[in-house]
Amino acid sequence: MANRVLVSDPISEKGVDLLNAHPDITADFKVGLSPEELLSIIGEYDALVVRSQTKVTPEVFAAAKNLKVVGRAGVGVDNIDRDAANQHGVIVMNTPTGNTISTAEHAFTLMLSAARNIAPGHQSVLSGSFKEGRKANQGIELNGKRLAIIGMGRIGSEFAKRAQAFNMQVVAYDPFLSQARADQMKIELAETPDAALEGADVVTLHVPLTDETKHILNADRLALMKKGALVVNCARGGLIDEAALKASIDAGHIAGCALDVYEEEPPAADHPLLSLNKFVAFTPHLGASTAEAQENVGIQVAEQVRDFLATGEIRNAINMPSLDATARQEIGPYLDLAASLGKLAAKLGPENPDSLRVSYHGPLGKKDTGLISRSALTSLLEASRPDGQVNIVNAPAVAKEMGLDLVESTINAQTEYQELVVVELRKGDKRFRLSGTIIGKSPRIVEIDKLYVDINIQGNFLIVRNDDRPGIVGAVGTLLGENHANIANLSLARNKTEGNALTVIEVDEPLGAELMDQIRNLPGVLSATGATL
């Protein structure tokens, strides 16, 4: 059955054509839907592609029973409710590279325009005030000025390159920027936003809008900048306390601003900043509005949505780790292994555990293991939510609701295996663990609660704990034979200290309830559990 994609905001026609070119995808281009119209049809679709106009609210996610992915043609995702996406298990992807150059160029253009009073100078020519305009609109040079960049992602980095070409001194704050990378880019790295802004002649913002970054540029931080400084923002309007900015300009501390985005869009006609007439440049959210950027993000989001629907490949997801073709090849077998470990832990471990700890031994621990841990968590939770409402996207949110902590760790201790995944459930003082590895190309479960086994990760299994004495395994085998249950494989492990043993028998078909009860009633059998992995 074909996957249906709703494109509700304008994107490049090439993007829509790319989706429809896939034999298993049908894309509908319906722009300008009202919120009510969107709610009435979204339940029919497997994917939604938007720009910034469509608001993907909790109500939309609740109505979208088949929705698997939302693709944002652009960087910012503040029009998409991420919490609701997580709760409903929907992947949210953006396109962070498609409009990088366009936005960096526009921000730089705004900075130049404000510094040289291009907008008021232009207006003076149009109004016939040429001489007055020439006298009134003296600008400032950027050569040698100290530029603070808050956020050194792709756009911030491109801005820095252009600023260095103008001989500006660049200082940057970004919690994810290493000193080695800063040295490579020949920029000064600040440890805090305050340190970056101290004595800056210009600041440009390139961070997403979150609870932590809202009003990141406030009155206190504006005061740290040099008298006569300029403020540039092509990211998100809520990053600036606009009232504080206006007050600082009126007080003569900040000279002016160059804005492409505003806290409320469109800004009201009487917005106080719009009354400024010097060292200003205002544009209507044009950062990504170039023909090249519009085509790039439209094609990119279409490719990402297509590849996810067709193959499960995940790129540029903002609410889960990515899984591109290279990552799939590297960790794919471990995803299946972790899923089986999580499912078996749900069968054998304590009910309602406090935490799930996933540990990694060997070179695997140096890779991005986020999806492996999620795979184990998802399978564990599915045992308590068999209604299909748990998936790899919303599993962390579901676990949080249940009071279950997910903990990841890397362990340097050597084992007999080159790489090992350990899944451990904890409930109070109780601990239950399983381990698995890849032998050759085959994922194997190699430990059940500190007893060493060797079993497949797929199949039907009978797991028996019994007294460690002769005859019990034979009795179980006889009972299976009498009930025409064919044994495909068998693994034995003994705990001599405690005098018990573990028998794992792979059978062709799941065992019925009556046969399971007969096995449990055999003398010497401590427990018997059936599991289909």
LUMZA-495687 format. One record per residue (C-alpha): residue in three letters; x, y, z. Coordinates in pm, whole numbers, padded with zeros to 5 digits, always signed. Example, Ala and Ser with C-alpha at 12.3 -4.5 7.8 and 13.67 -1.06 7.14 Angstrom:
2
Ala+01230-00450+00780Ser+01367-00106+00714
***
This chain:
533
Met+00000+00000+00000Ala+00142+00338-00103Asn+00258+00587+00160Arg+00071+00916+00136Val+00252+01247+00187Leu+00081+01582+00244Val+00280+01888+00135Ser+00097+02175+00305Asp+00341+02462+00245Pro+00510+02581-00075Ile+00826+02389-00164Ser+01011+02339-00490Glu+00811+02153-00752Lys+01115+01931-00795Gly+01066+01814-00438Val+00701+01719-00496Asp+00794+01547-00825Leu+01071+01356-00647Leu+00822+01216-00395Asn+00571+01118-00661Ala+00843+00952-00867His+00873+00677-00606Pro+00637+00388-00688Asp+00526+00345-00326Ile+00466+00714-00246Thr+00183+00949-00342Ala+00227+01319-00259Asp-00061+01568-00242Phe+00023+01939-00272Lys-00237+02130-00069Val-00119+02476+00031Gly-00313+02725+00242Leu-00516+02480+00448Ser-00694+02624+00749Pro-00625+02454+01085Glu-00967+02293+01065Glu-00906+02164+00713Leu-00569+02022+00814Leu-00724+01840+01110Ser-00995+01692+00890Ile-00754+01525+00645Ile-00426+01464+00830Gly-00540+01119+00946Glu-00507+00994+00587Tyr-00135+01067+00562Asp+00187+00889+00658Ala+00406+01200+00623Leu+00368+01577+00637Val+00599+01829+00470Val+00586+02191+00591Arg+00778+02515+00591Ser+00694+02775+00856Gln+00331+02852+00771Thr+00167+02527+00884Lys+00140+02492+01261Val+00178+02127+01361Thr+00003+02139+01698Pro-00077+01868+01955Glu-00425+01854+01802Val-00273+01776+01462Phe-00061+01494+01604Ala-00362+01353+01791Ala-00564+01344+01468Ala-00277+01203+01260Lys-00324+00835+01336Asn-00097+00718+01052Leu+00166+00991+01070Lys+00524+00867+01088Val+00734+01170+00995Val+00713+01548+00965Gly+00965+01707+00730Arg+01049+02076+00774Ala+01185+02246+00462Gly+01417+02474+00655Val+01602+02485+00986Gly+01367+02623+01252Val+01103+02389+01391Asp+00924+02616+01638Asn+00602+02569+01435Ile+00612+02198+01521Asp+00521+02083+01874Arg+00816+01857+01955Asp+00670+01721+02278Ala+00356+01610+02095Ala+00568+01457+01819Asn+00761+01255+02076Gln+00446+01142+02256His+00290+01020+01932Gly+00609+00860+01804Val+00654+01086+01502Ile+01000+01168+01369Val+01065+01537+01301Met+01332+01616+01041Asn+01463+01953+00929Thr+01700+02054+00649Pro+01989+02232+00818Thr+02215+02263+00515Gly+01977+02370+00239Asn+01962+02739+00330Thr+02295+02780+00510Ile+02460+03006+00253Ser+02146+03210+00188Thr+02093+03286+00556Ala+02460+03362+00624Glu+02475+03596+00325His+02154+03771+00429Ala+02270+03822+00788Phe+02597+03962+00662Thr+02414+04191+00420Leu+02198+04323+00703Met+02507+04394+00913Leu+02664+04592+00628Ser+02340+04775+00558Ala+02299+04884+00919Ala+02663+04986+00954Arg+02642+05209+00645Asn+02284+05331+00689Ile+02177+05191+00355Ala+01803+05190+00433Pro+01771+05551+00553Gly+02014+05664+00284His+01801+05497+00019Gln+01491+05664+00157Ser+01656+06008+00152Val+01729+05971-00219Leu+01371+05869-00294Ser+01233+06159-00093Gly+01448+06421-00268Ser+01663+06484+00041Phe+01993+06389-00122Lys+02216+06645+00052Glu+02046+06605+00386Gly+02067+06230+00358Arg+02435+06239+00280Lys+02501+06449+00589Ala+02272+06259+00824Asn+02368+05903+00736Gln+02737+05880+00809Gly+02820+05512+00881Ile+03081+05309+01057Glu+03352+05078+00922Leu+03357+04709+01012Asn+03732+04679+00959Gly+03896+04583+01289Lys+03569+04567+01481Arg+03509+04294+01739Leu+03230+04058+01628Ala+03056+03825+01872Ile+02886+03523+01715Ile+02643+03338+01941Gly+02604+02993+01785Met+02874+02847+01562Gly+02680+02594+01361Arg+02683+02596+00984Ile+02538+02945+00944Gly+02748+03100+01220Ser+03061+02944+01071Glu+02983+03083+00725Phe+02923+03426+00876Ala+03262+03405+01050Lys+03440+03336+00720Arg+03291+03648+00564Ala+03364+03860+00870Gln+03729+03755+00865Ala+03749+03861+00502Phe+03646+04209+00625Asn+03924+04197+00886Met+03683+04170+01180Gln+03804+04012+01505Val+03574+03716+01568Val+03488+03579+01913Ala+03230+03301+01937Tyr+03024+03124+02199Asp+02890+02776+02132Pro+02876+02503+02398Phe+02956+02241+02134Leu+03252+02417+01974Ser+03587+02271+02078Gln+03899+02475+02132Ala+04073+02275+01858Arg+03800+02366+01608Ala+03811+02732+01716Asp+04186+02737+01666Gln+04143+02582+01324Met+03895+02857+01229Lys+04125+03123+01377Ile+03859+03260+01609Glu+03852+03331+01982Leu+03639+03088+02183Ala+03437+03231+02472Glu+03324+03012+02760Thr+02996+03199+02812Pro+02768+03433+02614Asp+02867+03711+02854Ala+03235+03661+02777Ala+03166+03676+02403Leu+02962+03997+02431Glu+03205+04181+02660Gly+03332+04478+02454Ala+03180+04354+02126Asp+03109+04604+01846Val+02863+04371+01673Val+02670+04061+01777Thr+02499+03816+01542Leu+02276+03535+01668His+02267+03187+01515Val+02102+02956+01769Pro+01760+02785+01776Leu+01480+02926+01992Thr+01438+02711+02304Asp+01344+02772+02665Glu+01716+02816+02736Thr+01784+03062+02450Lys+01469+03278+02473His+01584+03638+02533Ile+01945+03522+02536Leu+02019+03884+02440Asn+01866+04077+02730Ala+01928+04411+02897Asp+02223+04287+03104Arg+02400+04138+02805Leu+02335+04440+02584Ala+02504+04647+02851Leu+02819+04433+02815Met+02864+04542+02454Lys+03067+04843+02351Lys+02888+05176+02324Gly+02775+05221+01963Ala+02742+04845+01897Leu+02509+04682+01644Val+02275+04383+01692Val+02207+04141+01402Asn+01948+03863+01408Cys+01852+03632+01122Ala+01774+03331+01344Arg+01459+03362+01559Gly+01291+03674+01695Gly+01245+03546+02049Leu+01621+03539+02100Ile+01617+03914+02167Asp+01433+04100+02440Glu+01304+04363+02196Ala+01190+04605+02469Ala+01537+04593+02624Leu+01697+04648+02283Lys+01479+04954+02217Ala+01559+05093+02563Ser+01933+05047+02507Ile+01914+05222+02169Asp+01712+05509+02317Ala+01971+05541+02594Gly+02246+05578+02335His+02434+05260+02427Ile+02342+05036+02132Ala+02362+05224+01802Gly+02116+05017+01601Cys+01998+04679+01481Ala+01955+04466+01171Leu+01663+04226+01200Asp+01509+03970+00970Val+01301+03802+01243Tyr+01077+03934+01519Glu+00921+03804+01838Glu+00577+03843+01679Glu+00556+03805+01302Pro+00456+04012+01127Pro+00556+04289+01368Ala+00284+04544+01445Ala+00293+04868+01250Asp+00362+05055+01574His+00641+04819+01684Pro+00885+05049+01870Leu+01193+04927+01687Leu+01042+05012+01349Ser+01037+05381+01444Leu+01419+05393+01444Asn+01569+05574+01147Lys+01945+05526+01180Phe+02179+05225+01186Val+01887+04995+01108Ala+01799+04736+00847Phe+01468+04549+00859Thr+01356+04268+00627Pro+01048+04039+00638His+01207+03703+00727Leu+01402+03673+00403Gly+01701+03478+00533Ala+01625+03166+00332Ser+01440+03343+00053Thr+01663+03283-00244Ala+01577+03074-00544Glu+01868+02844-00466Ala+01775+02794-00101Gln+01407+02734-00174Glu+01495+02468-00427Asn+01762+02314-00206Val+01545+02274+00105Gly+01249+02149-00101Ile+01455+01880-00266Gln+01638+01792+00055Val+01324+01748+00265Ala+01163+01541-00010Glu+01468+01313-00029Gln+01473+01267+00348Val+01101+01187+00372Arg+01121+00953+00073Asp+01420+00764+00208Phe+01261+00725+00550Leu+00935+00592+00411Ala+01111+00364+00162Thr+01404+00228+00362Gly+01382+00359+00719Glu+01687+00583+00673Ile+01683+00876+00917Arg+01871+01198+00843Asn+01861+01530+01025Ala+01604+01415+01281Ile+01575+01655+01573Asn+01406+01413+01815Met+01615+01100+01774Pro+01961+00989+01655Ser+02020+00972+01280Leu+02047+00643+01096Asp+02192+00695+00752Ala+02319+00423+00520Thr+02665+00420+00678Ala+02532+00404+01033Arg+02285+00133+00934Gln+02570-00081+00803Glu+02777-00025+01120Ile+02513-00073+01389Gly+02225-00247+01209Pro+02296-00595+01355Tyr+02321-00444+01704Leu+01976-00286+01665Asp+01828-00632+01615Leu+02036-00773+01900Ala+01927-00497+02140Ala+01562-00544+02044Ser+01581-00915+02130Leu+01764-00844+02456Gly+01497-00594+02557Lys+01216-00833+02470Leu+01376-01119+02663Ala+01444-00891+02960Ala+01073-00808+02972Lys+00999-01183+02992Leu+01259-01282+03248Gly+01341-00971+03449Pro+01157-00800+03735Glu+00823-00636+03662Asn+00797-00256+03675Pro+01174-00198+03694Asp+01319+00133+03812Ser+01581+00155+03540Leu+01718+00001+03223Arg+02095+00022+03191Val+02254-00050+02853Ser+02630-00091+02864Tyr+02879-00126+02580His+03213-00308+02589Gly+03483-00272+02326Pro+03500-00053+02011Leu+03120-00040+01990Gly+03120+00197+02287Lys+03299+00461+02079Lys+03018+00472+01820Asp+02685+00654+01840Thr+02487+00395+02036Gly+02177+00604+02102Leu+01958+00406+01863Ile+02082+00074+02002Ser+01976+00174+02352Arg+01641+00297+02221Ser+01590-00033+02043Ala+01631-00223+02371Leu+01405+00021+02554Thr+01134+00002+02287Ser+01118-00377+02297Leu+01108-00374+02676Leu+00819-00127+02682Glu+00623-00308+02412Ala+00568-00590+02658Ser+00363-00354+02877Arg+00210-00158+02587Pro+00116-00425+02332Asp-00125-00187+02155Gly+00144-00064+01916Gln+00164+00277+02085Val+00537+00247+02159Asn+00802+00298+01895Ile+01165+00400+01876Val+01073+00770+01869Asn+00841+00795+02168Ala+00999+00522+02383Pro+01195+00773+02602Ala+00878+00976+02662Val+00678+00662+02748Ala+00955+00544+02982Lys+00952+00881+03159Glu+00576+00854+03211Met+00627+00510+03365Gly+00909+00627+03593Leu+01167+00413+03411Asp+01515+00561+03374Leu+01730+00477+03071Val+02102+00481+03149Glu+02384+00431+02899Ser+02743+00351+02988Thr+03068+00243+02831Ile+03274-00017+03016Asn+03647-00062+02956Ala+03673-00398+03131Gln+03784-00676+02894Thr+03560-00969+02814Glu+03612-01279+02603Tyr+03417-01101+02329Gln+03554-00813+02124Glu+03226-00623+02158Leu+02942-00680+02402Val+02602-00523+02471Val+02475-00566+02827Val+02113-00496+02915Glu+02039-00475+03288Leu+01709-00419+03466Arg+01716-00281+03818Lys+01436-00275+04072Gly+01541-00178+04419Asp+01820-00416+04513Lys+01731-00662+04237Arg+01948-00688+03926Phe+01882-00889+03612Arg+02113-00881+03311Leu+02144-01017+02961Ser+02435-00988+02719Gly+02478-01025+02348Thr+02740-00989+02079Ile+02804-01043+01709Ile+02985-01367+01627Gly+03098-01352+01267Lys+02793-01183+01117Ser+02544-01349+01349Pro+02394-01167+01652Arg+02390-01401+01952Ile+02263-01387+02311Val+02553-01509+02524Glu+02445-01447+02884Ile+02124-01478+03083Asp+02153-01351+03440Lys+02528-01427+03468Leu+02494-01774+03314Tyr+02665-01818+02979Val+02459-01945+02686Asp+02472-01927+02308Ile+02137-01877+02136Asn+01988-01704+01834Ile+01814-01369+01864Gln+01515-01496+01668Gly+01298-01799+01722Asn+01075-01970+01976Phe+01240-02056+02306Leu+01171-02248+02624Ile+01382-02115+02912Val+01396-02348+03212Arg+01562-02291+03548Asn+01608-02619+03731Asp+01799-02795+04005Asp+02144-02899+03891Arg+02098-03274+03905Pro+02069-03555+03650Gly+01749-03635+03466Ile+01570-03303+03460Val+01675-03194+03110Gly+01591-03544+02988Ala+01247-03523+03145Val+01181-03189+02974Gly+01299-03331+02641Thr+01077-03638+02681Leu+00775-03421+02754Leu+00846-03209+02448Gly+00879-03518+02230Glu+00554-03664+02359Asn+00380-03340+02260His+00544-03335+01912Ala+00746-03023+01993Asn+01059-03042+01778Ile+01386-02921+01935Ala+01592-02705+01698Asn+01873-02612+01936Leu+01971-02640+02301Ser+02206-02448+02532Leu+02294-02545+02890Ala+02454-02345+03170Arg+02526-02444+03531Asn+02563-02245+03852Lys+02753-02494+04068Thr+02775-02255+04362Glu+02399-02225+04396Gly+02324-02575+04269Asn+02096-02477+03983Ala+02111-02470+03606Leu+01964-02294+03305Thr+01837-02474+02997Val+01743-02280+02683Ile+01568-02489+02420Glu+01481-02353+02077Val+01165-02514+01934Asp+00995-02490+01597Glu+00665-02357+01729Pro+00554-02169+02043Leu+00451-02406+02320Gly+00090-02412+02436Ala-00022-02313+02787Glu-00106-02670+02888Leu+00236-02800+02789Met+00406-02510+02971Asp+00216-02602+03289Gln+00326-02966+03256Ile+00689-02855+03227Arg+00659-02628+03532Asn+00518-02920+03733Leu+00813-03150+03659Pro+01017-03234+03971Gly+01326-03014+03996Val+01196-02741+03757Leu+01215-02404+03932Ser+01061-02196+03652Ala+00975-02226+03285Thr+00918-01934+03047Gly+00825-01931+02682Ala+00959-01651+02462Thr+00924-01571+02093Leu+01196-01338+01969
***
